Amino acid sequence: MSQSYDRGLIEDFGRWQEFSAGMWAWIFHKFTGWVLIGYLFTHIAVLSTATVDPGTYTTTLQGLEELLLVRFLEVGLLAVAVFHILNGVRLLFVDLGIGLEAQDKAFYAALIATAAITVASIPTFLGGF
């Protein structure tokens, strides 16, 4: 005796407007997690050049740091990592039953803190130019 629920059409893009802050937090948390996993494999690939020859590793890192695109990607990586950490702390508190009524505010606070930290770090990452 199962019930079926009308969840709307898959093509119904108007549903995105109905998403609450909690759904956006979940989407961003999953996205940032996948980005961090992708970065992990890239990081391992670059570090593997150190086992071949220390000179190759140094040359690889110096070559990457000279690229403006890589520096912008590092700023993006910082933003992804900071949001993932802050949202993870928010989720930890929610799981502990702390701040259940203020989940939306905590999500917005995580976004604002991420933006502030990222903007403040831009001169550090792009300082070599």
PAKOL-923975 format. One record per residue (C-alpha): residue in three letters; x negated, z, y; residue number from 1. Coordinates in Angstrom, 2 decimals. Layout:
REM residues N
  zator        x        z        y  mimar
    ALA        X        Z        Y    NUM
...
This chain:
REM residues 129
  zator        x        z        y  mimar
    MET     0.00     0.00     0.00      1
    SER    -2.42    -1.18     2.60      2
    GLN    -1.55    -1.94     6.16      3
    SER    -2.82    -4.87     8.11      4
    TYR    -3.67    -4.67    11.75      5
    ASP    -3.51    -7.48    14.25      6
    ARG    -6.96    -7.46    15.78      7
    GLY    -6.44   -10.62    17.80      8
    LEU    -8.07   -13.99    17.52      9
    ILE   -11.80   -14.23    17.07     10
    GLU   -11.85   -16.74    19.92     11
    ASP   -10.07   -14.32    22.25     12
    PHE   -12.86   -13.62    24.74     13
    GLY   -10.51   -11.55    26.88     14
    ARG   -11.16    -8.67    24.50     15
    TRP   -14.55    -8.13    26.13     16
    GLN   -12.76    -6.86    29.21     17
    GLU   -11.08    -4.17    27.11     18
    PHE   -14.38    -2.69    25.93     19
    SER   -14.99     0.85    27.10     20
    ALA   -18.34     2.30    28.08     21
    GLY   -18.76     3.63    24.54     22
    MET   -18.52     0.14    23.05     23
    TRP   -21.03    -1.24    25.54     24
    ALA   -23.35     1.67    24.75     25
    TRP   -23.09     0.82    21.06     26
    ILE   -23.77    -2.89    21.69     27
    PHE   -26.76    -2.18    23.95     28
    HIS   -28.15     0.38    21.52     29
    LYS   -27.98    -2.09    18.62     30
    PHE   -29.47    -4.89    20.74     31
    THR   -32.34    -2.73    21.97     32
    GLY   -33.00    -1.54    18.43     33
    TRP   -33.34    -5.13    17.19     34
    VAL   -35.61    -6.00    20.12     35
    LEU   -37.84    -3.03    19.30     36
    ILE   -38.02    -4.08    15.65     37
    GLY   -39.00    -7.60    16.74     38
    TYR   -41.66    -6.15    19.00     39
    LEU   -42.97    -4.02    16.15     40
    PHE   -43.69    -7.11    14.03     41
    THR   -45.29    -8.88    16.99     42
    HIS   -47.41    -5.83    17.69     43
    ILE   -48.56    -5.68    14.08     44
    ALA   -49.46    -9.38    14.19     45
    VAL   -51.65    -8.85    17.26     46
    LEU   -53.25    -5.73    15.81     47
    SER   -54.07    -7.60    12.62     48
    THR   -56.59    -9.66    14.58     49
    ALA   -58.65    -6.46    14.99     50
    THR   -59.37    -6.41    11.27     51
    VAL   -60.93    -9.85    11.41     52
    ASP   -63.29    -9.29    14.30     53
    PRO   -63.24    -6.77    17.16     54
    GLY   -64.26    -9.53    19.56     55
    THR   -61.25   -11.61    18.55     56
    TYR   -58.96    -8.66    19.18     57
    THR   -60.42    -8.04    22.63     58
    THR   -60.21   -11.71    23.52     59
    THR   -56.61   -11.89    22.32     60
    LEU   -55.55    -8.90    24.41     61
    GLN   -57.39   -10.11    27.51     62
    GLY   -55.83   -13.54    27.16     63
    LEU   -52.34   -12.08    26.83     64
    GLU   -52.77    -9.71    29.77     65
    GLU   -53.74   -12.59    32.03     66
    LEU   -50.35   -14.27    31.53     67
    LEU   -47.72   -13.36    34.11     68
    LEU   -44.99   -13.97    31.52     69
    VAL   -46.46   -11.32    29.22     70
    ARG   -46.49    -8.80    32.06     71
    PHE   -42.83    -9.46    32.78     72
    LEU   -42.09    -9.13    29.07     73
    GLU   -43.86    -5.76    29.10     74
    VAL   -41.56    -4.61    31.90     75
    GLY   -38.62    -5.76    29.80     76
    LEU   -40.01    -3.94    26.78     77
    LEU   -40.25    -0.77    28.84     78
    ALA   -36.62    -1.15    29.95     79
    VAL   -35.50    -1.69    26.36     80
    ALA   -37.47     1.30    25.05     81
    VAL   -36.36     3.65    27.83     82
    PHE   -32.69     2.77    27.41     83
    HIS   -32.91     3.11    23.63     84
    ILE   -34.53     6.54    23.98     85
    LEU   -32.09     7.82    26.60     86
    ASN   -29.06     6.52    24.73     87
    GLY   -30.44     8.04    21.53     88
    VAL   -30.66    11.43    23.24     89
    ARG   -27.08    10.96    24.46     90
    LEU   -26.00    10.21    20.90     91
    LEU   -27.84    13.26    19.63     92
    PHE   -25.92    15.48    22.03     93
    VAL   -22.64    13.81    21.07     94
    ASP   -23.39    14.41    17.39     95
    LEU   -24.07    18.06    18.19     96
    GLY   -20.74    18.27    19.99     97
    ILE   -22.27    18.72    23.44     98
    GLY   -20.81    16.69    26.28     99
    LEU   -18.10    14.94    24.33    100
    GLU   -15.93    14.66    27.43    101
    ALA   -18.72    13.15    29.52    102
    GLN   -19.92    10.37    27.20    103
    ASP   -19.11     7.61    29.69    104
    LYS   -20.92     9.42    32.49    105
    ALA   -23.93    10.00    30.26    106
    PHE   -24.03     6.29    29.38    107
    TYR   -23.95     5.32    33.04    108
    ALA   -26.62     7.93    33.79    109
    ALA   -28.81     6.40    31.05    110
    LEU   -28.37     2.95    32.61    111
    ILE   -29.25     4.23    36.09    112
    ALA   -32.27     6.19    34.84    113
    THR   -33.46     3.13    32.90    114
    ALA   -33.14     0.95    35.99    115
    ALA   -34.98     3.49    38.17    116
    ILE   -37.86     3.91    35.72    117
    THR   -38.16     0.16    35.19    118
    VAL   -38.16    -0.67    38.89    119
    ALA   -40.70     2.09    39.59    120
    SER   -43.02     0.67    36.90    121
    ILE   -43.07    -2.91    38.18    122
    PRO   -46.05    -2.38    40.53    123
    THR   -48.05    -0.85    37.67    124
    PHE   -47.40    -3.73    35.28    125
    LEU   -47.86    -6.48    37.84    126
    GLY   -50.67    -4.78    39.78    127
    GLY   -53.41    -7.03    38.42    128
    PHE   -52.19   -10.08    40.31    129
